[in-house]
Amino acid sequence: MDSGPAKLDAMAASASPASIAAGPGTVIVEHREGWALIRIAREARRNALDRRTRIALLRAFDSLQGQARCIVLTGTGGSFCAGLDLKERAGELAAGQRDTSGDEWIAVNMAIRRHPAVFIAAVNGMALGGGMTLVNSCDLALASEDAWLGCPELASSAYAGAAGPTGMLSWPRKRVAWMLLTAERIDAHTAERWGVVNEVVAADRLLARAGELATRIAGFDVVALEETKKSLDHVPAQVSDWEGAMRYGQTVNATIRARRENE
């Protein structure tokens, strides 16, 4: 799905005037040397993603194309992200407005997957539903010791429409089944043991540790980094045998060499 400026403008145009005018500063971008920190800043709503915030995230990602080799994504206050803003969505549906939240949400997560920068989720607290989807979509994930994650949708007679399928692409079946069928939350250490996050750190060290990793990653060759990120999706999706995987590895290095020669 296209997430360029034209697509963003179209999404903004489809939003209601009230949602576009509300909540300034819902996404904060902080630039570092070679990398950037993006903070979802809707603390009063547990960083739930309304339309304005979804579009702001897309614009932030787009603005960092070619500017950052690594992007750290985190929340504000005690929450990472409580998912989509269901109150806004219900209000819009009740008013007879067209529901575009699903398309916007797919665009946000695909922008992460397709972005040349490596994304690190710094899970500073609660990550539910759409928050879990963001964790799944990011390349790496760190969690503070007091973080907890879950897919509570079934308890509200709904399906975890993004966190569920992306979890199926990321975790063993029994892990996904537990998250979806019990609607129970898991703590950070369980998430690490299950492979949902890479590392658990003390809350007061979370952003420092994310910064250390981002600085290290940003120091790598940009072409090699971009092609390596692409390979993380290509192999499981397109290659299933050992020889094919190793031959694909040869093509990745050939692509890196060719791109360098054309610079």
Residue pairs with C-beta under 8 A, 6 or more apart in sequence:
1 7
1 103
1 106
1 107
1 110
3 58
3 61
3 62
3 107
3 108
3 110
3 111
3 114
4 62
5 62
7 58
7 107
8 55
8 58
8 59
8 62
11 51
11 54
11 55
11 58
11 100
11 103
11 104
11 107
12 20
12 55
14 98
14 100
15 51
15 52
15 55
15 100
16 51
16 92
16 95
16 97
19 50
19 51
19 52
19 88
19 92
20 51
20 52
22 50
22 52
23 42
23 50
23 52
23 53
25 41
26 40
26 41
26 42
26 50
26 52
26 53
26 56
27 38
27 39
27 40
27 41
27 53
27 56
27 57
27 59
27 60
28 38
28 39
28 41
29 36
29 37
29 38
29 39
29 60
29 63
29 64
30 36
30 37
30 38
30 39
31 67
31 68
32 211
32 214
32 215
32 218
33 215
33 218
34 68
34 69
34 70
34 214
34 215
34 218
34 219
35 68
35 69
35 70
35 71
35 72
35 117
35 211
35 214
35 215
35 217
35 218
36 64
36 67
36 68
36 70
36 71
36 72
37 71
37 72
37 74
37 207
37 210
37 211
38 57
38 60
38 61
38 71
38 72
38 73
38 74
39 74
39 75
39 76
40 47
40 49
40 53
40 57
40 73
40 74
40 75
40 76
40 80
40 81
41 47
41 76
42 48
42 49
42 50
42 53
42 76
43 76
43 77
43 79
45 82
45 85
46 77
46 79
46 81
46 82
46 126
47 75
47 76
47 77
47 79
47 80
47 81
47 82
47 131
48 81
48 82
48 83
48 84
48 85
48 86
48 87
48 130
49 57
49 81
49 83
49 84
49 85
49 105
49 108
49 130
50 85
50 88
51 85
51 88
51 100
51 101
51 104
53 85
54 101
54 104
54 105
54 107
54 108
55 104
57 108
57 111
58 104
58 107
58 108
58 111
61 71
61 108
61 111
61 112
61 115
62 111
64 71
64 115
64 117
65 115
65 116
66 116
68 117
68 218
69 116
69 117
69 118
69 217
69 218
69 220
69 222
69 225
70 117
70 118
70 119
70 120
70 213
70 214
70 215
70 217
70 218
71 115
71 117
71 118
71 119
71 120
71 214
72 119
72 120
72 122
72 207
72 210
72 211
72 214
73 112
73 119
73 120
73 121
73 122
73 134
73 138
74 80
74 121
74 122
74 123
74 124
74 206
74 207
74 210
75 81
75 123
75 124
75 125
75 131
77 125
78 124
78 125
78 126
79 124
79 125
79 126
79 127
79 131
80 121
80 122
80 123
80 124
80 125
80 126
80 127
80 131
80 134
80 135
80 147
81 126
81 127
81 128
81 130
81 131
81 134
82 126
82 128
82 129
82 130
82 131
83 128
83 129
83 130
83 131
83 132
83 133
84 101
84 105
84 129
84 130
89 99
89 101
92 99
93 99
102 161
105 130
105 133
105 162
106 162
109 133
109 134
109 137
109 162
109 166
112 119
112 134
112 137
112 138
113 137
113 233
116 222
116 225
116 226
116 229
118 139
118 140
118 217
118 225
118 229
119 137
119 138
119 139
119 140
120 138
120 139
120 140
120 141
120 142
120 210
120 213
120 214
121 134
121 135
121 138
121 140
121 141
121 142
121 197
122 142
122 206
122 207
122 210
123 131
123 135
123 141
123 142
123 143
123 144
123 147
123 149
123 188
123 197
123 206
124 144
124 147
124 203
124 206
124 207
125 144
125 146
125 147
125 148
126 147
126 148
126 149
127 134
127 135
127 147
127 148
127 149
127 150
128 149
128 150
128 151
128 152
128 185
129 150
129 151
129 152
129 153
129 160
129 162
129 163
130 162
130 163
131 149
132 149
132 150
132 151
132 160
132 163
132 167
132 179
133 162
133 163
133 166
135 141
135 149
135 196
135 197
136 163
136 166
136 167
136 169
136 170
137 166
139 229
139 232
140 198
140 213
141 196
141 197
141 198
142 197
142 198
142 199
142 200
142 201
142 206
142 209
142 210
142 213
143 149
143 188
143 191
143 192
143 197
143 199
143 200
143 201
143 206
144 188
144 200
144 201
144 202
144 203
144 206
145 188
145 189
145 200
145 201
145 202
145 203
146 188
146 203
147 187
147 188
147 191
147 200
148 185
148 186
148 187
148 188
149 185
149 186
149 188
149 191
149 196
149 197
150 179
150 183
150 184
150 185
150 186
151 160
151 163
151 164
151 167
151 179
151 180
151 183
152 183
152 185
153 159
153 160
153 161
153 163
153 164
153 180
153 183
154 160
154 180
154 181
154 183
155 183
159 180
160 167
160 179
160 180
163 179
164 176
164 179
164 180
167 175
167 176
167 179
167 180
168 176
169 236
170 195
170 196
171 194
171 195
171 196
172 194
172 195
175 194
175 195
175 196
178 184
179 186
186 194
186 196
188 197
188 200
189 200
191 197
191 200
192 198
192 199
192 200
199 209
201 209
217 225
221 256
223 256
223 259
223 260
223 263
224 256
227 252
227 255
227 256
227 259
228 252
230 252
231 248
231 249
231 252
234 248
235 245
235 248
238 248
239 245
239 248
